[in-house]
Amino acid sequence: MRSLLGFLLAIASPVFATSAHAQGRCAEFSATATDLRITYDPFLPAMVDRFFNVQIRQTDPKISGVRILLADPDPSGPDPLLGVNGVARYDVVWSRDPSRNVFAMGAEQPNSTNGALIEFSGRGVQKVRSESFRLRIPAGQDVSAGNYYQPLEVRYQCLSGEADVGVPVVHSGAQLAIDLRVPEKISTFIGSAGVQRGRLDFGKVDANGGAISRSLSITAQSTMPYEIDVLSENGALKRFAGDDRKIDYSLWLSGIPLTSGSRVACNRGIAPMGNTHRLRAEIDGREAKAAAAGSYKDTITLTFSPRAGLTGGTEC
């Protein structure tokens, strides 16, 4: 198995609004890119819940605070979705009060019933405040490997005491932006997570004839199309390497007949479960009955590799 891992979620630019009180603008906003460099694996059970800070610099000493509303400027449905085509649900909450709505979709503007209220103590001196928010991405979303970019608008209103100084301002230009990279990843196991070896045990064969088969399940969790290469150590069941006596067997993966050297192309596994492949081996009971006494075996190796830049296959 080969895996390529990586994920990045970051705020794009550390510089945001310029302000002029005459235009109702009173603050500048910035954020640290490292706050949102996170790893998201669609096959992990835990959601992403990451704190990030927004710095608010008071540029008009006459105001006492600002009310901030972050917004998805291009919603593609009832839920906010990352990426131009909407690939993953996400949410933003205020660390001080997660129950208060500080994240908007569509044309909603900051008002007394929403937004995060940031106050500046004292008058006549420009202040800088740092306010904490949380980005949440639910676990188990079906997202393929790739890069996804999602800007966030900063909508804010200037306050003077209890009064609003001006109409809400939609900050444009350089904005908060989520830059999402889903890793190219393949993870496999037999039966349960972490198990890489399994047995197809026919036991003691004393049948009079007919086919005898055994099977096991292999799970592949992949964010991209992949292929499976099949290699048999002996090409048949043998007592030891070089043995001139053997028991032939037939092999299938997800119903596809295999031989040593076969390659199967697969589409990526749908999160959160992935693809389940049933490996089945079958022997002829009459051949086994007639074979010399002994313990016969073979080792089959399945190698999962990414199909980078290629489509999946219809075989599995």
WOFEN-V459280 format. One record per pair of residues at least 12 apart in sequence whose ideal C-beta (glycine too) atoms are under 8 Angstrom apart, sorted by the first residue. I is the first residue (numbers start at 1). J is the second residue. Records with the same first field share a line. If there is no record, write none. Layout:
BEGIN
I: J + J
END
This chain:
BEGIN
1: 186 + 187 + 188 + 303 + 304 + 305
2: 186 + 303 + 304 + 305 + 306
3: 184 + 185 + 186 + 187 + 306
4: 183 + 184 + 185 + 306
5: 183 + 184 + 185
6: 181 + 183 + 184
7: 38 + 39 + 40 + 41 + 180 + 181 + 182 + 183
8: 37 + 38 + 179 + 180 + 181
9: 36 + 37 + 38 + 40 + 48 + 50 + 135 + 178 + 179 + 180 + 181
10: 33 + 34 + 36 + 37 + 177 + 178 + 179
11: 31 + 32 + 33 + 35 + 36 + 52 + 176 + 177 + 178 + 179
12: 33 + 149 + 151 + 174 + 175 + 176 + 177 + 179
13: 174 + 175 + 177
14: 30 + 31 + 32 + 33
15: 28 + 30 + 174
16: 28 + 29 + 30 + 31 + 154 + 171 + 173 + 174 + 175 + 176
17: 29 + 154 + 169 + 171 + 173
18: 59
19: 59 + 60
21: 59 + 60 + 62 + 63 + 158 + 165 + 166
23: 166 + 169
24: 158 + 165 + 166 + 167 + 169
25: 59 + 60 + 158 + 166 + 169
26: 58 + 59 + 60 + 63 + 66 + 158 + 165
27: 56 + 57 + 58 + 59 + 60 + 63 + 66 + 156 + 158
28: 56 + 57 + 59
29: 54 + 55 + 56 + 57 + 68 + 154 + 156 + 171 + 176
30: 54 + 55 + 57
31: 52 + 53 + 54 + 55 + 176
32: 52 + 53 + 55
35: 50 + 51 + 52 + 53
36: 50 + 52 + 135 + 178
38: 50 + 135
39: 183
40: 88 + 137 + 143 + 180 + 182
41: 183 + 185
42: 139 + 140 + 141 + 142 + 143 + 182 + 223 + 271 + 272
43: 140 + 185 + 187 + 221 + 269 + 271 + 272 + 274
44: 139
45: 139 + 140 + 272
46: 139
47: 136 + 137 + 138 + 139
48: 135 + 136 + 137 + 139
49: 134 + 135 + 136
50: 134 + 135 + 136
51: 95 + 132 + 133 + 134
52: 132 + 133 + 134 + 135
53: 130 + 131 + 132 + 133
54: 68 + 130 + 131 + 133 + 154 + 176
55: 128 + 129 + 130
56: 68 + 118 + 128 + 129 + 130 + 131
57: 126 + 127 + 128
58: 120 + 126 + 127 + 128 + 129
59: 126
60: 158
61: 123 + 124 + 125 + 126
62: 123 + 160 + 165
63: 120 + 158 + 159 + 160 + 165
64: 119 + 120 + 123 + 159 + 160 + 161
65: 117 + 118 + 119 + 120 + 159
66: 117 + 118 + 156 + 157 + 158 + 159
67: 110 + 111 + 115 + 116 + 117 + 118 + 156 + 157 + 159
68: 102 + 110 + 115 + 116 + 118 + 131 + 154 + 155 + 156
69: 102 + 103 + 104 + 108 + 109 + 110 + 114 + 115 + 116 + 154 + 155 + 156 + 168
70: 92 + 102 + 103 + 104 + 133 + 152 + 153 + 154 + 155 + 176
71: 103 + 104 + 105 + 108 + 152 + 153 + 154 + 155
72: 103 + 104 + 105 + 150 + 152 + 153
73: 151 + 152 + 153
74: 151
75: 105 + 106
80: 103 + 105
82: 137 + 148 + 150 + 178 + 180
83: 148 + 149 + 150 + 180
84: 148 + 149
87: 141 + 143 + 144 + 146 + 148 + 180
88: 137 + 141 + 143 + 148 + 180
89: 137 + 138 + 141
90: 135 + 136 + 137 + 138 + 150 + 178
91: 103 + 135 + 136
92: 133 + 134 + 135 + 136 + 152
93: 133 + 134 + 136
94: 116 + 131 + 133 + 134
95: 131 + 132 + 133 + 134
96: 116 + 131 + 132
97: 116
98: 134
100: 114 + 115 + 116
101: 113 + 114 + 115
102: 114 + 115 + 116 + 133
104: 155
109: 155 + 157 + 168
110: 155 + 156 + 157 + 168
111: 157 + 168
115: 155 + 156 + 157
116: 131 + 133
117: 159
118: 131
119: 159
135: 178
139: 272
140: 271 + 272
141: 271
142: 270 + 271 + 272
143: 182 + 223 + 271
144: 182 + 223 + 224 + 268
145: 182 + 183 + 184 + 185 + 223 + 224 + 268
146: 181 + 182
147: 179 + 180 + 181 + 182
148: 179 + 180 + 181 + 182
149: 177 + 178 + 179 + 180
150: 177 + 178 + 179 + 180
151: 175 + 176 + 177 + 178
152: 175 + 176 + 177 + 178
153: 170 + 171 + 172 + 175 + 176
154: 171 + 175 + 176
155: 168 + 169 + 170 + 171
156: 168 + 169 + 171
157: 169
182: 223
183: 223
184: 223 + 224 + 306 + 308
185: 221 + 222 + 223 + 224
186: 220 + 221 + 222 + 224 + 226 + 304 + 305 + 306
187: 220 + 221 + 222 + 274
188: 218 + 219 + 220 + 221 + 302 + 304
189: 218 + 219
190: 216 + 217 + 218 + 219
191: 216 + 217
198: 216 + 218 + 279
199: 216
200: 214 + 215 + 216 + 279 + 281
201: 214
202: 214 + 283 + 288
205: 283 + 285 + 288 + 289
206: 289
207: 285 + 288 + 289
208: 285 + 286 + 289
209: 284 + 285 + 286 + 289
210: 284 + 285 + 286
211: 282 + 283 + 284 + 285
212: 282 + 283 + 284 + 285 + 288
213: 280 + 281 + 282 + 283
214: 280 + 281
215: 278 + 279 + 280 + 281
216: 278 + 279
217: 276 + 277 + 278 + 279
218: 276 + 277 + 278 + 279 + 302
219: 269 + 273 + 274 + 275 + 276 + 277
220: 266 + 269 + 274 + 275 + 277 + 304
221: 269 + 271 + 273 + 274 + 275
222: 266 + 268 + 269 + 274 + 275 + 304 + 306
223: 268 + 271
224: 268 + 306 + 307 + 308
225: 265 + 266 + 267 + 268 + 306 + 307 + 310 + 311 + 312 + 313
226: 265 + 266 + 268 + 304 + 305 + 306 + 307 + 312
227: 263 + 264 + 265 + 266 + 304 + 305 + 307 + 313
228: 253 + 263 + 264 + 266 + 277 + 302 + 303 + 304 + 305 + 316
229: 262 + 263 + 302 + 303 + 305
230: 251 + 253 + 258 + 259 + 260 + 261 + 262 + 263 + 264 + 300 + 301 + 302
231: 260 + 261 + 300 + 301 + 303
232: 259 + 260 + 298 + 299 + 300
233: 298 + 299 + 300 + 301
234: 246 + 297 + 298 + 299
235: 260 + 298
236: 248 + 249 + 298
237: 249 + 283 + 296 + 297 + 298
238: 296 + 297 + 298
239: 292 + 294 + 295 + 296 + 297
245: 291 + 292 + 294
246: 296
247: 283 + 287 + 288 + 291 + 296
248: 283 + 284 + 287
249: 281 + 282 + 283 + 298
250: 281 + 282 + 283
251: 279 + 280 + 281 + 282 + 300
252: 278 + 279 + 280 + 282
253: 277 + 278 + 279 + 280 + 302 + 316
254: 277 + 278 + 315 + 316
255: 278
256: 315 + 316
264: 313 + 315 + 316
265: 307 + 310 + 312 + 313 + 314 + 315 + 316
266: 312 + 313 + 315 + 316
267: 312 + 313 + 316
268: 312
275: 316
277: 316
279: 300 + 302
END
